[in-house]
Amino acid sequence: MNGSSFNVAIIGAGPAGIFSARELINNGVSVVLFNRDIKPGGLAEYGIYPDKIKMKEGLRKQFASILELPELAYYGNVSIGSNGDFKIEDIRNMGFDAILVTTGAQGTKWLNLKGEKLTGVFHAKDIVYYFNKLPPFSTRDLAIGRNVVIIGVGNVMMDVARYLIHDRHVNTVTAFARRGPAEVKFTRKEFEYIGSNFDLDAYKSELDRVSSNMVEIGQDPLQSLSFIMDALQNNAETKSKTKFRLKFLSSPRCILGDENDKVVGIEMEENLLVLESGKTIAKGLGNRKVVECDIVIFAIGDSVDPGFGLPIQNNEFVKNSNPRFPVDDISYECFDPIKNAPMEDIFLAGWARNASNGLVGIARKDGINASQAILRFLSTKEGHARNCCLEVDQAIRTTVPNFVTKEDVINLENEEKRIASAMGLEYFKFLTNAEMLYAIKQKKIIQS
Ligand SMILES: Cc1cc2nc3c(=O)[nH]c(=O)nc-3n(C[C@H](O)[C@H](O)[C@H](O)COP(=O)(O)OP(=O)(O)OC[C@H]3O[C@@H](n4cnc5c(N)ncnc54)[C@H](O)[C@@H]3O)c2cc1C
């Protein structure tokens, strides 16, 4: 690594962290990239639906070419945070000129309803990480029943529904929206994967039920219908008989369990759409009805990790609302509300800055913008901190014996490809960290 440049620590090797590393390196900065997972990629590896193989492979190649840069040191299987291998203060004390936090949205958002702890209640990430094989979720016993309710109508809901329909062949999947058909957040492309299982008659009668309210606030129910009808032109094939339904103007109020604390239903309150300051709001009407089901999944987005060690407000790390280095009018800077001052060397990007917001392209742009903010910050510094890379390396070797380097990642991915090809699979992933570390160790023995 370059001994005379600025040193920046990036925490989190998802798309935001990796693309920001490239931007910093292209501008003469040396980067140390810490990552909780053994493999880089974040949700590009463990969120994006497994059979989007081309997209995932394309991203892996881009990530690999960035990781190869000599100005970048990668430490995988190293967790930062209050309960991590190092606290954020430890990283600060290592002597970096700046720290960029790109840890994504690792916290879980709940609605604090009665019954959320019952057996059969999940968060979308439990399901997504399971089918994308992220340890330790990959080896959990994911007991899925026959009739599933999902709260939320975005693309993550669609990915979860797709898995339940095509891999689990459940009887019904019913997704509930707080607002109406015009406010669904999923894209046509994601709908196409489950279109063959869509209960169009149920949708039409649901649209009938809510159309007068839509018209009252200036929405056109026919536009919503044609969005669905267009998407139905291009359905993916299915062998599953699952019925997939969409329900609107309904908010969950309470999850009901049996004597064994297993989910048997969910109580939903009916809503009315109203316009407030130009925004479409759902207002509860007070009347409730019970929907029978044995599984409830919340696909309502995530929050940042409350245990990371940075100040949090409203599920987000606190940003400096009066940024010193704004980019596109956005603040990438962390703020300490207790001291009422910016944390001058700590920056945020990607889903760590704006939880559960946007696709990989957005996270990449956010990482690049945050790097621009950091470069402007560095240009205000007189000289730079000492080259801390050797000390960092020593601290990691002492504290985290099972850390993983970029060479280890290449070896691991090659081994997974070799196994996939030997087994005639499209892809293969080890299910546990122990298996991954064992494969890496074996490779080292062979190479030595
Ligand atoms: C179910 C699902 C499906 C999606 N499908 C698509 C799609 O099809 N196409 C698309 O473009 N986008 C998709 N996205 C969105 C995309 O994955 C995100 O935009 C992107 O991954 C966000 O990048 P990020 O770097 O901000 O965070 P993440 O990808 O979450 O990366 C965070 C990284 O930080 C690391 N980390 C976390 N905590 C710590 C810690 N304490 N210490 C050290 N490291 C830590 C993690 O190991 C991880 O590597 C999907 C998202 C989800 C949830």
The ligand as a Tripos MOL2 file, in Angstrom:
@<TRIPOS>MOLECULE
LIG
   53    58     1     0     0
SMALL
NO_CHARGES

@<TRIPOS>ATOM
      1 C1        -34.2070   -8.6170   -0.7340 C.3       1 LIG1
      2 C2        -33.4490   -7.6000   -1.5220 C.ar      1 LIG1
      3 C3        -33.3890   -7.7130   -2.8930 C.ar      1 LIG1
      4 C4        -32.7060   -6.7800   -3.6560 C.ar      1 LIG1
      5 N1        -32.6710   -6.9420   -5.0140 N.ar      1 LIG1
      6 C5        -32.0020   -6.0360   -5.7690 C.ar      1 LIG1
      7 C6        -31.9340   -6.1910   -7.1920 C.ar      1 LIG1
      8 O1        -32.4780   -7.1420   -7.7470 O.2       1 LIG1
      9 N2        -31.2330   -5.2660   -7.9020 N.ar      1 LIG1
     10 C7        -30.5800   -4.2080   -7.2970 C.ar      1 LIG1
     11 O2        -29.9340   -3.3970   -7.9800 O.2       1 LIG1
     12 N3        -30.6480   -4.0240   -5.9460 N.ar      1 LIG1
     13 C8        -31.3380   -4.9130   -5.1760 C.ar      1 LIG1
     14 N4        -31.4050   -4.7460   -3.8160 N.ar      1 LIG1
     15 C9        -30.8120   -3.5270   -3.2140 C.3       1 LIG1
     16 C10       -29.2810   -3.6240   -3.0310 C.3       1 LIG1
     17 O3        -28.9420   -4.8730   -2.5150 O.3       1 LIG1
     18 C11       -28.8270   -2.4700   -2.1380 C.3       1 LIG1
     19 O4        -29.0990   -1.2690   -2.8410 O.3       1 LIG1
     20 C12       -27.3380   -2.4430   -1.8190 C.3       1 LIG1
     21 O5        -26.8340   -3.7150   -1.5160 O.3       1 LIG1
     22 C13       -27.0570   -1.5000   -0.6380 C.3       1 LIG1
     23 O6        -25.6630   -1.4190   -0.5150 O.3       1 LIG1
     24 P1        -24.8860   -0.9880    0.8180 P.3       1 LIG1
     25 O7        -23.4480   -1.1220    0.4850 O.co2     1 LIG1
     26 O8        -25.3580    0.3340    1.2690 O.co2     1 LIG1
     27 O9        -25.3010   -2.0320    1.9660 O.3       1 LIG1
     28 P2        -25.1980   -3.6150    2.0240 P.3       1 LIG1
     29 O10       -25.3050   -4.2130    0.6800 O.co2     1 LIG1
     30 O11       -26.1730   -4.0470    3.0470 O.co2     1 LIG1
     31 O12       -23.7180   -3.9000    2.5600 O.3       1 LIG1
     32 C14       -23.3430   -3.7070    3.9020 C.3       1 LIG1
     33 C15       -22.0290   -4.4140    4.1930 C.3       1 LIG1
     34 O13       -21.6010   -4.0000    5.5000 O.3       1 LIG1
     35 C16       -21.1280   -5.1090    6.2250 C.3       1 LIG1
     36 N5        -21.3580   -4.8440    7.6460 N.ar      1 LIG1
     37 C17       -22.5470   -4.7150    8.2710 C.ar      1 LIG1
     38 N6        -22.3750   -4.4580    9.5730 N.ar      1 LIG1
     39 C18       -21.0400   -4.4210    9.7750 C.ar      1 LIG1
     40 C19       -20.2320   -4.2120   10.9180 C.ar      1 LIG1
     41 N7        -20.7780   -3.9820   12.1210 N.pl3     1 LIG1
     42 N8        -18.8730   -4.2650   10.7860 N.ar      1 LIG1
     43 C20       -18.3070   -4.5180    9.5710 C.ar      1 LIG1
     44 N9        -19.0420   -4.7190    8.4490 N.ar      1 LIG1
     45 C21       -20.3720   -4.6690    8.5480 C.ar      1 LIG1
     46 C22       -21.9540   -6.2980    5.7150 C.3       1 LIG1
     47 O14       -21.2180   -7.4950    5.9300 O.3       1 LIG1
     48 C23       -22.1230   -5.9380    4.2260 C.3       1 LIG1
     49 O15       -21.0660   -6.5040    3.4710 O.3       1 LIG1
     50 C24       -32.0700   -5.6770   -3.0230 C.ar      1 LIG1
     51 C25       -32.1340   -5.5630   -1.6290 C.ar      1 LIG1
     52 C26       -32.8180   -6.5060   -0.8760 C.ar      1 LIG1
     53 C27       -32.8850   -6.3640    0.6180 C.3       1 LIG1
@<TRIPOS>BOND
     1     1     2 1
     2     2     3 ar
     3     2    52 ar
     4     3     4 ar
     5     4     5 ar
     6     4    50 ar
     7     5     6 ar
     8     6     7 ar
     9     6    13 1
    10     7     8 2
    11     7     9 ar
    12     9    10 ar
    13    10    11 2
    14    10    12 ar
    15    12    13 ar
    16    13    14 ar
    17    14    15 1
    18    14    50 ar
    19    15    16 1
    20    16    17 1
    21    16    18 1
    22    18    19 1
    23    18    20 1
    24    20    21 1
    25    20    22 1
    26    22    23 1
    27    23    24 1
    28    24    25 2
    29    24    26 1
    30    24    27 1
    31    27    28 1
    32    28    29 2
    33    28    30 1
    34    28    31 1
    35    31    32 1
    36    32    33 1
    37    33    34 1
    38    33    48 1
    39    34    35 1
    40    35    36 1
    41    35    46 1
    42    36    37 ar
    43    36    45 ar
    44    37    38 ar
    45    38    39 ar
    46    39    40 ar
    47    39    45 ar
    48    40    41 1
    49    40    42 ar
    50    42    43 ar
    51    43    44 ar
    52    44    45 ar
    53    46    47 1
    54    46    48 1
    55    48    49 1
    56    50    51 ar
    57    51    52 ar
    58    52    53 1
@<TRIPOS>SUBSTRUCTURE
     1 LIG1         1 GROUP 0 **** ****
